[in-house]
């Protein structure tokens, strides 16, 4: 009985997993399966917002949003990371040519489906 309890305890002990390791988004290589590559110094926050370029009747609007703990899976490795996603609008001669800003309102299942990702 004592031996059976020891075996069960050993199997349960081996089945336990530790917490997800949190690594720096910039200084660590992104090759640790299951790791979370976090924007530890909030550098991505500096790029969030709406950026506008205008020149006469031409304008380019880019909107960026920070997404945290986003799943990355390339078929070989799975990890989580903080990323920026965005959309843009281009107007030429006051005529809208393309507008992907509405896509930011939807929560896409794959963060890499946005038009701007990084």
N, CA, C and O atoms as a GROMACS GRO file, in nm:
protein
  472
    1UNK      N    1   0.083  -0.119   0.000
    1UNK     CA    2   0.000   0.000   0.000
    1UNK      C    3   0.088   0.126   0.000
    1UNK      O    4   0.060   0.224  -0.070
    2UNK      N    5   0.193   0.120   0.080
    2UNK     CA    6   0.283   0.234   0.088
    2UNK      C    7   0.350   0.258  -0.048
    2UNK      O    8   0.368   0.372  -0.091
    3UNK      N    9   0.386   0.149  -0.113
    3UNK     CA   10   0.449   0.160  -0.243
    3UNK      C   11   0.351   0.217  -0.347
    3UNK      O   12   0.391   0.297  -0.431
    4UNK      N   13   0.225   0.176  -0.342
    4UNK     CA   14   0.123   0.225  -0.433
    4UNK      C   15   0.102   0.375  -0.414
    4UNK      O   16   0.090   0.450  -0.511
    5UNK      N   17   0.096   0.419  -0.288
    5UNK     CA   18   0.081   0.562  -0.260
    5UNK      C   19   0.202   0.640  -0.312
    5UNK      O   20   0.186   0.751  -0.364
    6UNK      N   21   0.320   0.584  -0.298
    6UNK     CA   22   0.440   0.651  -0.347
    6UNK      C   23   0.437   0.664  -0.499
    6UNK      O   24   0.475   0.768  -0.553
    7UNK      N   25   0.393   0.560  -0.568
    7UNK     CA   26   0.386   0.564  -0.714
    7UNK      C   27   0.282   0.666  -0.760
    7UNK      O   28   0.308   0.743  -0.852
    8UNK      N   29   0.165   0.667  -0.696
    8UNK     CA   30   0.060   0.763  -0.732
    8UNK      C   31   0.109   0.906  -0.707
    8UNK      O   32   0.089   0.994  -0.790
    9UNK      N   33   0.174   0.929  -0.593
    9UNK     CA   34   0.227   1.061  -0.562
    9UNK      C   35   0.331   1.103  -0.666
    9UNK      O   36   0.333   1.218  -0.709
   10UNK      N   37   0.417   1.011  -0.706
   10UNK     CA   38   0.520   1.040  -0.803
   10UNK      C   39   0.459   1.076  -0.939
   10UNK      O   40   0.506   1.169  -1.005
   11UNK      N   41   0.356   1.003  -0.982
   11UNK     CA   42   0.291   1.030  -1.110
   11UNK      C   43   0.221   1.166  -1.106
   11UNK      O   44   0.229   1.243  -1.202
   12UNK      N   45   0.153   1.196  -0.996
   12UNK     CA   46   0.086   1.325  -0.982
   12UNK      C   47   0.189   1.438  -0.980
   12UNK      O   48   0.167   1.543  -1.041
   13UNK      N   49   0.300   1.416  -0.913
   13UNK     CA   50   0.406   1.516  -0.906
   13UNK      C   51   0.463   1.546  -1.044
   13UNK      O   52   0.490   1.662  -1.076
   14UNK      N   53   0.482   1.444  -1.126
   14UNK     CA   54   0.535   1.463  -1.260
   14UNK      C   55   0.434   1.532  -1.352
   14UNK      O   56   0.473   1.601  -1.446
   15UNK      N   57   0.306   1.513  -1.325
   15UNK     CA   58   0.202   1.573  -1.408
   15UNK      C   59   0.180   1.720  -1.382
   15UNK      O   60   0.115   1.788  -1.462
   16UNK      N   61   0.233   1.772  -1.272
   16UNK     CA   62   0.215   1.914  -1.239
   16UNK      C   63   0.304   2.000  -1.329
   16UNK      O   64   0.418   1.964  -1.358
   17UNK      N   65   0.250   2.112  -1.371
   17UNK     CA   66   0.327   2.204  -1.454
   17UNK      C   67   0.347   2.333  -1.378
   17UNK      O   68   0.263   2.375  -1.299
   18UNK      N   69   0.458   2.395  -1.403
   18UNK     CA   70   0.491   2.521  -1.338
   18UNK      C   71   0.416   2.635  -1.406
   18UNK      O   72   0.347   2.614  -1.506
   19UNK      N   73   0.429   2.753  -1.352
   19UNK     CA   74   0.366   2.870  -1.412
   19UNK      C   75   0.432   2.903  -1.545
   19UNK      O   76   0.545   2.862  -1.573
   20UNK      N   77   0.360   2.978  -1.626
   20UNK     CA   78   0.413   3.021  -1.755
   20UNK      C   79   0.528   3.119  -1.733
   20UNK      O   80   0.511   3.218  -1.662
   21UNK      N   81   0.644   3.093  -1.793
   21UNK     CA   82   0.754   3.189  -1.777
   21UNK      C   83   0.725   3.319  -1.850
   21UNK      O   84   0.679   3.319  -1.964
   22UNK      N   85   0.751   3.431  -1.783
   22UNK     CA   86   0.733   3.563  -1.843
   22UNK      C   87   0.871   3.614  -1.883
   22UNK      O   88   0.961   3.624  -1.800
   23UNK      N   89   0.885   3.646  -2.011
   23UNK     CA   90   1.012   3.692  -2.064
   23UNK      C   91   0.995   3.830  -2.127
   23UNK      O   92   0.884   3.872  -2.159
   24UNK      N   93   1.107   3.898  -2.145
   24UNK     CA   94   1.104   4.030  -2.207
   24UNK      C   95   1.076   4.017  -2.357
   24UNK      O   96   1.130   3.929  -2.423
   25UNK      N   97   0.993   4.104  -2.407
   25UNK     CA   98   0.958   4.103  -2.549
   25UNK      C   99   1.078   4.134  -2.638
   25UNK      O  100   1.082   4.091  -2.753
   26UNK      N  101   1.176   4.207  -2.584
   26UNK     CA  102   1.287   4.256  -2.667
   26UNK      C  103   1.419   4.183  -2.646
   26UNK      O  104   1.496   4.170  -2.741
   27UNK      N  105   1.447   4.136  -2.526
   27UNK     CA  106   1.580   4.084  -2.499
   27UNK      C  107   1.590   3.932  -2.506
   27UNK      O  108   1.700   3.879  -2.518
   28UNK      N  109   1.479   3.862  -2.501
   28UNK     CA  110   1.483   3.716  -2.504
   28UNK      C  111   1.443   3.664  -2.642
   28UNK      O  112   1.354   3.718  -2.706
   29UNK      N  113   1.512   3.558  -2.686
   29UNK     CA  114   1.475   3.494  -2.812
   29UNK      C  115   1.338   3.429  -2.796
   29UNK      O  116   1.310   3.367  -2.693
   30UNK      N  117   1.253   3.442  -2.897
   30UNK     CA  118   1.117   3.390  -2.886
   30UNK      C  119   1.112   3.245  -2.934
   30UNK      O  120   1.059   3.215  -3.041
   31UNK      N  121   1.169   3.158  -2.854
   31UNK     CA  122   1.170   3.017  -2.890
   31UNK      C  123   1.140   2.926  -2.772
   31UNK      O  124   1.167   2.806  -2.780
   32UNK      N  125   1.086   2.980  -2.662
   32UNK     CA  126   1.051   2.898  -2.547
   32UNK      C  127   0.904   2.862  -2.556
   32UNK      O  128   0.818   2.950  -2.545
   33UNK      N  129   0.871   2.734  -2.575
   33UNK     CA  130   0.730   2.695  -2.586
   33UNK      C  131   0.652   2.731  -2.460
   33UNK      O  132   0.697   2.706  -2.348
   34UNK      N  133   0.534   2.791  -2.480
   34UNK     CA  134   0.446   2.825  -2.369
   34UNK      C  135   0.483   2.951  -2.295
   34UNK      O  136   0.413   2.989  -2.201
   35UNK      N  137   0.591   3.019  -2.333
   35UNK     CA  138   0.634   3.140  -2.262
   35UNK      C  139   0.545   3.258  -2.301
   35UNK      O  140   0.477   3.256  -2.404
   36UNK      N  141   0.546   3.359  -2.216
   36UNK     CA  142   0.474   3.484  -2.242
   36UNK      C  143   0.577   3.594  -2.258
   36UNK      O  144   0.645   3.630  -2.162
   37UNK      N  145   0.588   3.649  -2.380
   37UNK     CA  146   0.682   3.757  -2.409
   37UNK      C  147   0.609   3.889  -2.389
   37UNK      O  148   0.532   3.933  -2.474
   38UNK      N  149   0.635   3.951  -2.274
   38UNK     CA  150   0.561   4.067  -2.227
   38UNK      C  151   0.636   4.196  -2.258
   38UNK      O  152   0.759   4.202  -2.255
   39UNK      N  153   0.560   4.299  -2.286
   39UNK     CA  154   0.614   4.434  -2.304
   39UNK      C  155   0.639   4.490  -2.164
   39UNK      O  156   0.560   4.569  -2.114
   40UNK      N  157   0.750   4.449  -2.103
   40UNK     CA  158   0.777   4.481  -1.963
   40UNK      C  159   0.792   4.630  -1.936
   40UNK      O  160   0.758   4.676  -1.827
   41UNK      N  161   0.842   4.705  -2.032
   41UNK     CA  162   0.867   4.848  -2.011
   41UNK      C  163   0.762   4.936  -2.078
   41UNK      O  164   0.780   5.057  -2.089
   42UNK      N  165   0.651   4.875  -2.121
   42UNK     CA  166   0.539   4.947  -2.184
   42UNK      C  167   0.583   5.033  -2.302
   42UNK      O  168   0.530   5.142  -2.323
   43UNK      N  169   0.679   4.984  -2.379
   43UNK     CA  170   0.724   5.058  -2.497
   43UNK      C  171   0.618   5.063  -2.606
   43UNK      O  172   0.611   5.161  -2.680
   44UNK      N  173   0.535   4.960  -2.616
   44UNK     CA  174   0.432   4.959  -2.720
   44UNK      C  175   0.327   5.067  -2.697
   44UNK      O  176   0.262   5.111  -2.792
   45UNK      N  177   0.311   5.110  -2.572
   45UNK     CA  178   0.214   5.216  -2.542
   45UNK      C  179   0.247   5.346  -2.614
   45UNK      O  180   0.158   5.425  -2.644
   46UNK      N  181   0.376   5.368  -2.643
   46UNK     CA  182   0.417   5.491  -2.712
   46UNK      C  183   0.363   5.498  -2.855
   46UNK      O  184   0.355   5.607  -2.912
   47UNK      N  185   0.328   5.384  -2.913
   47UNK     CA  186   0.282   5.381  -3.051
   47UNK      C  187   0.130   5.371  -3.063
   47UNK      O  188   0.076   5.386  -3.173
   48UNK      N  189   0.061   5.346  -2.953
   48UNK     CA  190  -0.085   5.337  -2.956
   48UNK      C  191  -0.145   5.472  -2.993
   48UNK      O  192  -0.092   5.577  -2.957
   49UNK      N  193  -0.256   5.467  -3.064
   49UNK     CA  194  -0.326   5.590  -3.097
   49UNK      C  195  -0.349   5.603  -3.246
   49UNK      O  196  -0.330   5.509  -3.322
   50UNK      N  197  -0.390   5.722  -3.285
   50UNK     CA  198  -0.419   5.752  -3.425
   50UNK      C  199  -0.315   5.848  -3.479
   50UNK      O  200  -0.286   5.952  -3.419
   51UNK      N  201  -0.259   5.812  -3.592
   51UNK     CA  202  -0.155   5.890  -3.658
   51UNK      C  203  -0.212   5.939  -3.791
   51UNK      O  204  -0.269   5.860  -3.867
   52UNK      N  205  -0.196   6.067  -3.820
   52UNK     CA  206  -0.257   6.127  -3.938
   52UNK      C  207  -0.153   6.202  -4.021
   52UNK      O  208  -0.077   6.284  -3.968
   53UNK      N  209  -0.151   6.173  -4.151
   53UNK     CA  210  -0.068   6.247  -4.247
   53UNK      C  211  -0.163   6.312  -4.347
   53UNK      O  212  -0.252   6.245  -4.400
   54UNK      N  213  -0.146   6.441  -4.373
   54UNK     CA  214  -0.228   6.509  -4.473
   54UNK      C  215  -0.139   6.592  -4.564
   54UNK      O  216  -0.037   6.648  -4.522
   55UNK      N  217  -0.180   6.599  -4.690
   55UNK     CA  218  -0.111   6.680  -4.790
   55UNK      C  219  -0.215   6.718  -4.895
   55UNK      O  220  -0.243   6.639  -4.986
   56UNK      N  221  -0.272   6.836  -4.883
   56UNK     CA  222  -0.377   6.877  -4.976
   56UNK      C  223  -0.501   6.790  -4.957
   56UNK      O  224  -0.555   6.781  -4.847
   57UNK      N  225  -0.545   6.726  -5.066
   57UNK     CA  226  -0.663   6.639  -5.060
   57UNK      C  227  -0.629   6.494  -5.030
   57UNK      O  228  -0.716   6.408  -5.038
   58UNK      N  229  -0.504   6.467  -4.996
   58UNK     CA  230  -0.460   6.330  -4.966
   58UNK      C  231  -0.435   6.317  -4.817
   58UNK      O  232  -0.373   6.403  -4.755
   59UNK      N  233  -0.485   6.208  -4.760
   59UNK     CA  234  -0.459   6.183  -4.618
   59UNK      C  235  -0.444   6.033  -4.593
   59UNK      O  236  -0.505   5.950  -4.660
   60UNK      N  237  -0.362   6.003  -4.496
   60UNK     CA  238  -0.341   5.866  -4.451
   60UNK      C  239  -0.359   5.865  -4.300
   60UNK      O  240  -0.289   5.936  -4.228
   61UNK      N  241  -0.453   5.784  -4.252
   61UNK     CA  242  -0.479   5.770  -4.110
   61UNK      C  243  -0.444   5.628  -4.069
   61UNK      O  244  -0.492   5.532  -4.128
   62UNK      N  245  -0.360   5.615  -3.967
   62UNK     CA  246  -0.321   5.484  -3.914
   62UNK      C  247  -0.358   5.481  -3.767
   62UNK      O  248  -0.322   5.572  -3.691
   63UNK      N  249  -0.430   5.378  -3.726
   63UNK     CA  250  -0.467   5.361  -3.586
   63UNK      C  251  -0.406   5.231  -3.535
   63UNK      O  252  -0.421   5.126  -3.597
   64UNK      N  253  -0.335   5.239  -3.421
   64UNK     CA  254  -0.269   5.123  -3.362
   64UNK      C  255  -0.325   5.098  -3.222
   64UNK      O  256  -0.350   5.191  -3.146
   65UNK      N  257  -0.344   4.970  -3.189
   65UNK     CA  258  -0.391   4.928  -3.057
   65UNK      C  259  -0.299   4.818  -3.004
   65UNK      O  260  -0.249   4.735  -3.080
   66UNK      N  261  -0.278   4.820  -2.874
   66UNK     CA  262  -0.196   4.717  -2.810
   66UNK      C  263  -0.286   4.601  -2.768
   66UNK      O  264  -0.391   4.622  -2.708
   67UNK      N  265  -0.243   4.480  -2.801
   67UNK     CA  266  -0.312   4.358  -2.759
   67UNK      C  267  -0.215   4.278  -2.673
   67UNK      O  268  -0.101   4.255  -2.712
   68UNK      N  269  -0.260   4.237  -2.556
   68UNK     CA  270  -0.174   4.163  -2.464
   68UNK      C  271  -0.210   4.016  -2.464
   68UNK      O  272  -0.324   3.977  -2.491
   69UNK      N  273  -0.110   3.935  -2.434
   69UNK     CA  274  -0.122   3.789  -2.423
   69UNK      C  275  -0.190   3.730  -2.547
   69UNK      O  276  -0.292   3.662  -2.536
   70UNK      N  277  -0.134   3.756  -2.662
   70UNK     CA  278  -0.186   3.704  -2.788
   70UNK      C  279  -0.114   3.576  -2.824
   70UNK      O  280   0.009   3.568  -2.817
   71UNK      N  281  -0.190   3.476  -2.863
   71UNK     CA  282  -0.137   3.345  -2.896
   71UNK      C  283  -0.062   3.350  -3.030
   71UNK      O  284  -0.111   3.408  -3.127
   72UNK      N  285   0.056   3.290  -3.033
   72UNK     CA  286   0.133   3.275  -3.156
   72UNK      C  287   0.158   3.127  -3.178
   72UNK      O  288   0.209   3.059  -3.090
   73UNK      N  289   0.121   3.076  -3.295
   73UNK     CA  290   0.138   2.935  -3.327
   73UNK      C  291   0.177   2.925  -3.473
   73UNK      O  292   0.097   2.953  -3.562
   74UNK      N  293   0.302   2.884  -3.497
   74UNK     CA  294   0.346   2.869  -3.636
   74UNK      C  295   0.352   2.722  -3.678
   74UNK      O  296   0.407   2.690  -3.783
   75UNK      N  297   0.296   2.635  -3.598
   75UNK     CA  298   0.298   2.493  -3.629
   75UNK      C  299   0.411   2.418  -3.561
   75UNK      O  300   0.404   2.296  -3.546
   76UNK      N  301   0.514   2.490  -3.518
   76UNK     CA  302   0.627   2.428  -3.451
   76UNK      C  303   0.636   2.470  -3.305
   76UNK      O  304   0.672   2.390  -3.219
   77UNK      N  305   0.602   2.594  -3.277
   77UNK     CA  306   0.615   2.646  -3.142
   77UNK      C  307   0.492   2.733  -3.111
   77UNK      O  308   0.440   2.803  -3.197
   78UNK      N  309   0.448   2.725  -2.987
   78UNK     CA  310   0.335   2.805  -2.940
   78UNK      C  311   0.382   2.888  -2.822
   78UNK      O  312   0.438   2.835  -2.726
   79UNK      N  313   0.360   3.019  -2.830
   79UNK     CA  314   0.388   3.106  -2.717
   79UNK      C  315   0.293   3.224  -2.721
   79UNK      O  316   0.211   3.235  -2.812
   80UNK      N  317   0.302   3.312  -2.622
   80UNK     CA  318   0.214   3.428  -2.611
   80UNK      C  319   0.300   3.554  -2.611
   80UNK      O  320   0.414   3.553  -2.563
   81UNK      N  321   0.244   3.662  -2.665
   81UNK     CA  322   0.321   3.786  -2.673
   81UNK      C  323   0.228   3.906  -2.676
   81UNK      O  324   0.110   3.894  -2.708
   82UNK      N  325   0.283   4.022  -2.643
   82UNK     CA  326   0.214   4.149  -2.657
   82UNK      C  327   0.247   4.204  -2.795
   82UNK      O  328   0.363   4.204  -2.836
   83UNK      N  329   0.145   4.250  -2.868
   83UNK     CA  330   0.167   4.300  -3.004
   83UNK      C  331   0.085   4.427  -3.028
   83UNK      O  332  -0.004   4.460  -2.950
   84UNK      N  333   0.117   4.495  -3.135
   84UNK     CA  334   0.037   4.606  -3.185
   84UNK      C  335  -0.040   4.559  -3.307
   84UNK      O  336   0.016   4.492  -3.394
   85UNK      N  337  -0.167   4.594  -3.313
   85UNK     CA  338  -0.248   4.568  -3.432
   85UNK      C  339  -0.305   4.701  -3.478
   85UNK      O  340  -0.318   4.795  -3.400
   86UNK      N  341  -0.338   4.707  -3.606
   86UNK     CA  342  -0.388   4.835  -3.655
   86UNK      C  343  -0.461   4.826  -3.786
   86UNK      O  344  -0.470   4.720  -3.849
   87UNK      N  345  -0.512   4.940  -3.824
   87UNK     CA  346  -0.581   4.956  -3.950
   87UNK      C  347  -0.546   5.092  -4.008
   87UNK      O  348  -0.482   5.174  -3.942
   88UNK      N  349  -0.588   5.114  -4.132
   88UNK     CA  350  -0.553   5.240  -4.196
   88UNK      C  351  -0.665   5.284  -4.290
   88UNK      O  352  -0.750   5.205  -4.331
   89UNK      N  353  -0.662   5.412  -4.320
   89UNK     CA  354  -0.756   5.472  -4.415
   89UNK      C  355  -0.675   5.563  -4.507
   89UNK      O  356  -0.596   5.646  -4.460
   90UNK      N  357  -0.696   5.548  -4.637
   90UNK     CA  358  -0.626   5.631  -4.735
   90UNK      C  359  -0.728   5.705  -4.819
   90UNK      O  360  -0.817   5.644  -4.879
   91UNK      N  361  -0.716   5.837  -4.823
   91UNK     CA  362  -0.806   5.923  -4.899
   91UNK      C  363  -0.722   6.003  -4.998
   91UNK      O  364  -0.624   6.067  -4.961
   92UNK      N  365  -0.763   5.998  -5.125
   92UNK     CA  366  -0.691   6.071  -5.231
   92UNK      C  367  -0.790   6.160  -5.304
   92UNK      O  368  -0.895   6.114  -5.350
   93UNK      N  369  -0.757   6.288  -5.317
   93UNK     CA  370  -0.847   6.387  -5.378
   93UNK      C  371  -0.984   6.387  -5.310
   93UNK      O  372  -1.088   6.398  -5.375
   94UNK      N  373  -0.982   6.374  -5.178
   94UNK     CA  374  -1.102   6.370  -5.094
   94UNK      C  375  -1.195   6.254  -5.128
   94UNK      O  376  -1.314   6.259  -5.095
   95UNK      N  377  -1.143   6.149  -5.192
   95UNK     CA  378  -1.220   6.028  -5.223
   95UNK      C  379  -1.155   5.912  -5.148
   95UNK      O  380  -1.038   5.884  -5.169
   96UNK      N  381  -1.231   5.845  -5.060
   96UNK     CA  382  -1.174   5.731  -4.986
   96UNK      C  383  -1.135   5.618  -5.081
   96UNK      O  384  -1.218   5.571  -5.159
   97UNK      N  385  -1.010   5.575  -5.075
   97UNK     CA  386  -0.961   5.466  -5.160
   97UNK      C  387  -0.966   5.332  -5.086
   97UNK      O  388  -1.002   5.230  -5.145
   98UNK      N  389  -0.928   5.333  -4.958
   98UNK     CA  390  -0.932   5.211  -4.878
   98UNK      C  391  -0.949   5.251  -4.732
   98UNK      O  392  -0.897   5.353  -4.687
   99UNK      N  393  -1.024   5.168  -4.658
   99UNK     CA  394  -1.047   5.194  -4.517
   99UNK      C  395  -1.059   5.062  -4.443
   99UNK      O  396  -1.156   4.988  -4.462
  100UNK      N  397  -0.962   5.030  -4.360
  100UNK     CA  398  -0.964   4.907  -4.281
  100UNK      C  399  -0.981   4.935  -4.132
  100UNK      O  400  -0.965   4.845  -4.050
  101UNK      N  401  -1.013   5.060  -4.097
  101UNK     CA  402  -1.024   5.098  -3.956
  101UNK      C  403  -1.139   5.027  -3.885
  101UNK      O  404  -1.132   5.002  -3.765
  102UNK      N  405  -1.246   4.995  -3.958
  102UNK     CA  406  -1.361   4.929  -3.895
  102UNK      C  407  -1.325   4.789  -3.845
  102UNK      O  408  -1.392   4.737  -3.755
  103UNK      N  409  -1.223   4.729  -3.902
  103UNK     CA  410  -1.180   4.596  -3.859
  103UNK      C  411  -1.130   4.596  -3.715
  103UNK      O  412  -1.136   4.493  -3.648
  104UNK      N  413  -1.081   4.710  -3.667
  104UNK     CA  414  -1.031   4.719  -3.530
  104UNK      C  415  -1.143   4.707  -3.427
  104UNK      O  416  -1.117   4.672  -3.312
  105UNK      N  417  -1.266   4.735  -3.467
  105UNK     CA  418  -1.379   4.724  -3.375
  105UNK      C  419  -1.415   4.579  -3.346
  105UNK      O  420  -1.472   4.549  -3.241
  106UNK      N  421  -1.382   4.489  -3.438
  106UNK     CA  422  -1.411   4.347  -3.417
  106UNK      C  423  -1.293   4.280  -3.349
  106UNK      O  424  -1.178   4.317  -3.371
  107UNK      N  425  -1.323   4.181  -3.267
  107UNK     CA  426  -1.218   4.107  -3.197
  107UNK      C  427  -1.191   3.980  -3.277
  107UNK      O  428  -1.257   3.878  -3.256
  108UNK      N  429  -1.095   3.985  -3.366
  108UNK     CA  430  -1.064   3.872  -3.453
  108UNK      C  431  -1.002   3.758  -3.373
  108UNK      O  432  -0.925   3.783  -3.280
  109UNK      N  433  -1.035   3.633  -3.407
  109UNK     CA  434  -0.980   3.519  -3.331
  109UNK      C  435  -0.829   3.504  -3.348
  109UNK      O  436  -0.762   3.454  -3.258
  110UNK      N  437  -0.776   3.548  -3.460
  110UNK     CA  438  -0.633   3.541  -3.485
  110UNK      C  439  -0.581   3.684  -3.500
  110UNK      O  440  -0.620   3.755  -3.592
  111UNK      N  441  -0.494   3.726  -3.410
  111UNK     CA  442  -0.443   3.863  -3.412
  111UNK      C  443  -0.365   3.893  -3.538
  111UNK      O  444  -0.348   4.009  -3.574
  112UNK      N  445  -0.316   3.791  -3.605
  112UNK     CA  446  -0.238   3.812  -3.726
  112UNK      C  447  -0.327   3.830  -3.849
  112UNK      O  448  -0.277   3.834  -3.961
  113UNK      N  449  -0.459   3.840  -3.828
  113UNK     CA  450  -0.552   3.868  -3.937
  113UNK      C  451  -0.574   4.017  -3.959
  113UNK      O  452  -0.634   4.057  -4.058
  114UNK      N  453  -0.526   4.100  -3.867
  114UNK     CA  454  -0.538   4.245  -3.884
  114UNK      C  455  -0.445   4.290  -3.997
  114UNK      O  456  -0.349   4.220  -4.031
  115UNK      N  457  -0.474   4.406  -4.055
  115UNK     CA  458  -0.393   4.455  -4.168
  115UNK      C  459  -0.256   4.503  -4.125
  115UNK      O  460  -0.160   4.496  -4.203
  116UNK      N  461  -0.244   4.552  -4.002
  116UNK     CA  462  -0.114   4.592  -3.948
  116UNK      C  463  -0.091   4.512  -3.821
  116UNK      O  464  -0.173   4.517  -3.729
  117UNK      N  465   0.019   4.440  -3.815
  117UNK     CA  466   0.052   4.357  -3.698
  117UNK      C  467   0.200   4.369  -3.671
  117UNK      O  468   0.281   4.368  -3.764
  118UNK      N  469   0.236   4.382  -3.545
  118UNK     CA  470   0.378   4.385  -3.513
  118UNK      C  471   0.405   4.397  -3.366
  118UNK      O  472   0.521   4.401  -3.325
   0.00000   0.00000   0.00000
